Amino acid sequence: MRPITGQKEPIIRLVRKLQSPSGRRRQGCFIVEGHDLIMRALEWGADVEGLLLTEGMATSEQGLALAAACPVPARTLTRGLMGKIVTGSKPLPQAIAVVRRKVTALEGVFASDSPLVVAVDGGTLADNLGMLLRTAEACGVDGVLLSEDTVEAYGRRVVRGSRGAVFTLDIHEAGDLSVAYDLAAARGVQIIATSANTDASYTDVDYTLPSLIVVGNEHTGVSPLTLERATHTVRIPMLGSINSLNISVAASVMYYEAVRQRMAAR
């Protein structure tokens, strides 16, 4: 392991750029923090392009294991320099990795014979998106579509909340969802939108068919475009005083109904 000699080294400049969504998009990479998530990235086949360890971490059992597993040489730096280049992270990470974003074309999200896909239409909370991705990976969802006004999938809080799902899931930043809906319709994929303003239950749908589940903004729900294009509009029963679920919970309820139906049909 070679020490970082100054803040002008290319890896330090890159990490600084990756602190913003625009920088992550331009560079095609994102930051992963901490031993557990970095090790998952390495074990799950993510493209790790850089590894930085604080001086204390570099001599620890965990740090040595990360350095041994990483395909590129680890670099060491002081805690003070780590604090200067990684902003807003508490506690301060002792290890960070630069990971190449996995880019999935829209067609790739619908590539399986009977795809189960989820779209997030205007989701704004990073923690919720992270949990949604985590459950999507656990349920074997084929892909995730993110509308242009949905929070970015590769920020610190989403990556943490996903527990590494961003390394394996096919995620497509869809921009205008109408293009995705056109492709879904052309491929015979039903579009299932969640809404409080319908009497149809989420359990009334046949999820053994190719399916695109759409969950919306935490406060306003799915967009008028989604309601217009939906094959089915369904609701999840709300029996208490609260009248909405966050997107991760709503999506999870529907994922597992799809899993239940698909397992029963085997």
C-alpha positions in Angstrom: 0.0 0.0 0.0 1.3 3.4 -1.0 0.6 6.6 0.9 -1.2 9.6 -0.6 1.4 12.4 -0.9 -1.0 15.3 -1.4 -4.4 16.6 -2.3 -3.5 17.1 -6.0 -3.1 13.3 -6.7 -5.6 12.1 -9.3 -7.5 9.7 -6.9 -8.1 12.6 -4.5 -9.4 14.9 -7.2 -11.7 12.1 -8.4 -13.1 11.5 -4.9 -13.9 15.2 -4.6 -15.7 15.2 -7.9 -17.8 12.2 -6.8 -19.3 14.1 -3.8 -22.0 15.6 -6.1 -24.7 13.9 -8.3 -23.4 15.8 -11.4 -19.9 14.7 -10.7 -20.9 11.1 -10.3 -22.8 11.2 -13.6 -19.9 12.8 -15.5 -17.3 10.4 -14.1 -19.5 7.3 -14.2 -18.5 6.3 -10.7 -19.6 6.6 -7.1 -18.2 6.2 -3.6 -18.8 3.2 -1.4 -18.0 3.6 2.3 -17.0 1.1 5.0 -15.5 -2.4 5.1 -18.8 -4.3 4.8 -20.1 -2.6 1.7 -16.8 -2.4 0.0 -16.3 -6.2 0.6 -19.8 -6.8 -0.9 -18.8 -4.7 -4.0 -15.7 -6.9 -4.4 -17.5 -10.2 -3.8 -20.5 -9.3 -6.0 -18.5 -8.4 -9.1 -18.7 -4.6 -9.0 -16.0 -2.8 -10.9 -13.8 -1.3 -8.1 -11.4 1.3 -9.5 -9.8 2.7 -6.3 -9.5 1.9 -2.6 -8.5 4.4 0.1 -7.8 3.4 3.7 -7.0 5.6 6.6 -3.6 4.8 8.2 -5.3 3.1 11.1 -7.5 1.0 8.9 -4.6 0.0 6.7 -2.9 -2.0 9.5 -6.1 -3.6 10.8 -7.4 -7.1 9.9 -10.3 -5.6 8.0 -8.1 -3.2 6.1 -5.6 -5.9 5.1 -8.5 -8.1 3.9 -9.8 -5.3 1.7 -6.4 -4.6 0.2 -5.9 -8.2 -0.5 -9.3 -8.6 -2.2 -9.1 -5.4 -4.3 -8.0 -5.7 -7.9 -6.2 -2.3 -7.7 -3.5 -1.3 -5.2 -4.9 0.3 -2.0 -3.7 3.8 -1.0 -3.4 5.1 2.5 -4.2 8.6 3.8 -4.5 10.4 7.1 -7.9 10.7 8.9 -7.6 14.5 8.4 -7.3 14.1 4.6 -10.2 11.6 4.6 -12.3 14.2 6.4 -11.4 16.9 3.8 -12.4 14.8 0.7 -15.5 13.0 2.1 -18.0 15.6 3.2 -21.1 15.2 5.3 -20.4 11.6 6.3 -20.8 10.8 10.0 -19.1 8.9 11.4 -16.1 9.5 9.2 -15.4 6.4 7.0 -12.1 4.6 7.5 -12.3 3.0 4.1 -13.8 4.2 0.8 -13.9 2.7 -2.7 -14.4 4.2 -6.1 -16.9 2.0 -8.0 -17.9 2.2 -11.6 -21.6 2.6 -12.1 -23.4 -0.3 -13.7 -25.2 1.1 -16.8 -28.3 -0.7 -18.0 -30.2 0.2 -21.1 -33.9 0.4 -21.0 -34.3 -2.7 -23.2 -32.1 -4.6 -20.7 -34.5 -4.0 -17.9 -37.3 -5.8 -19.8 -35.0 -8.6 -21.2 -36.3 -11.6 -19.3 -39.2 -13.8 -20.6 -41.6 -12.6 -17.9 -40.0 -9.5 -16.3 -40.9 -8.1 -12.9 -39.8 -4.5 -12.9 -40.4 -1.6 -10.6 -40.5 2.1 -11.6 -40.1 5.0 -9.1 -42.1 8.0 -10.3 -40.9 11.1 -8.5 -39.4 9.5 -5.3 -37.5 12.2 -3.4 -36.2 10.5 -0.3 -32.8 8.8 -0.5 -33.4 6.5 2.5 -36.6 5.2 1.0 -35.1 4.6 -2.4 -32.2 2.7 -0.7 -34.6 0.4 1.1 -36.7 -0.1 -2.0 -33.6 -1.3 -3.9 -32.6 -3.6 -1.1 -36.0 -5.3 -1.1 -36.1 -5.4 -5.0 -32.8 -7.3 -5.0 -34.1 -9.7 -2.3 -37.2 -10.4 -4.4 -35.3 -11.1 -7.6 -36.8 -8.0 -9.4 -35.4 -7.8 -12.9 -34.8 -4.1 -13.0 -35.6 -0.7 -11.6 -36.6 2.4 -13.5 -36.0 5.9 -12.0 -37.9 8.9 -13.4 -35.9 12.1 -14.0 -37.3 13.7 -10.8 -36.4 10.7 -8.6 -33.5 11.0 -6.3 -30.2 9.6 -7.8 -29.4 6.0 -7.0 -25.7 6.4 -6.3 -25.6 8.9 -3.5 -24.2 8.0 -0.1 -27.6 7.4 1.7 -29.1 5.4 -1.1 -26.0 3.2 -1.4 -26.0 2.6 2.3 -29.7 1.9 2.5 -29.5 -0.5 -0.4 -27.0 -2.6 1.5 -25.2 -3.2 -1.8 -28.2 -3.8 -4.1 -26.8 -1.1 -6.4 -24.0 -3.5 -7.3 -26.2 -6.2 -8.7 -29.5 -4.6 -9.7 -30.2 -3.4 -13.3 -31.0 0.2 -12.7 -32.0 2.5 -15.5 -32.4 6.3 -15.1 -35.3 6.6 -17.3 -35.9 10.3 -17.5 -39.2 10.5 -19.2 -41.2 7.5 -18.1 -43.4 7.6 -21.2 -40.6 6.0 -23.2 -40.5 3.1 -20.7 -44.3 2.8 -20.8 -44.2 2.6 -24.6 -41.7 -0.2 -24.5 -43.6 -2.0 -21.8 -46.8 -1.8 -23.9 -45.0 -3.0 -27.0 -43.6 -6.0 -25.1 -46.9 -7.0 -23.5 -45.9 -5.8 -20.0 -48.8 -4.7 -17.8 -48.3 -1.4 -15.9 -49.5 -1.5 -12.3 -49.8 1.9 -10.6 -50.4 2.4 -6.9 -53.0 4.9 -5.9 -55.3 5.7 -2.9 -58.1 6.7 -5.3 -59.3 3.3 -6.5 -61.2 0.4 -5.0 -59.1 -2.3 -6.7 -56.8 -4.2 -4.4 -53.2 -4.9 -5.2 -54.0 -8.6 -4.8 -56.5 -8.6 -7.7 -53.7 -8.4 -10.3 -52.1 -11.5 -11.9 -48.4 -10.9 -11.3 -47.4 -14.1 -13.1 -47.7 -12.0 -16.2 -44.9 -9.6 -17.3 -45.3 -6.7 -14.9 -44.1 -3.2 -14.3 -45.0 -1.9 -10.8 -45.0 1.9 -10.4 -44.8 3.6 -7.0 -44.9 7.4 -6.7 -43.9 10.4 -4.7 -44.1 10.0 -1.0 -46.6 12.9 -0.7 -48.4 13.2 -4.0 -48.4 9.7 -5.4 -47.8 8.7 -9.0 -48.0 11.3 -11.8 -51.0 11.9 -14.1 -49.0 10.3 -16.9 -48.6 7.1 -15.0 -52.3 7.0 -14.1 -53.2 7.6 -17.7 -50.9 4.8 -19.0 -51.5 2.2 -16.2 -53.1 -1.1 -17.2 -54.2 -1.5 -13.5 -54.5 1.0 -10.7 -54.5 -0.6 -7.3 -54.5 0.3 -3.7 -52.9 -1.2 -0.6 -55.4 -1.2 2.4 -54.8 1.4 5.0 -56.8 0.5 8.1 -55.5 3.0 10.6 -55.3 6.8 10.7 -52.2 7.0 8.5 -53.3 7.4 4.8 -50.1 6.5 3.0 -47.0 4.3 3.0 -43.5 5.2 2.0 -42.4 4.0 -1.4 -40.1 1.3 -0.1 -42.9 -0.3 2.0 -45.5 0.0 -0.8 -43.2 -1.5 -3.3 -42.2 -4.3 -0.9 -45.9 -5.3 -0.3 -46.4 -5.6 -4.1 -43.1 -7.4 -4.7 -43.9 -10.1 -2.3 -47.4 -10.6 -3.7 -45.7 -11.1 -7.0 -43.2 -13.5 -5.5 -46.0 -15.4 -3.8 -48.0 -15.8 -7.0 -45.0 -16.7 -9.1 -43.8 -19.3 -6.7 -47.3 -20.8 -6.4 -47.5 -21.1 -10.2 -44.3 -23.1 -10.6 
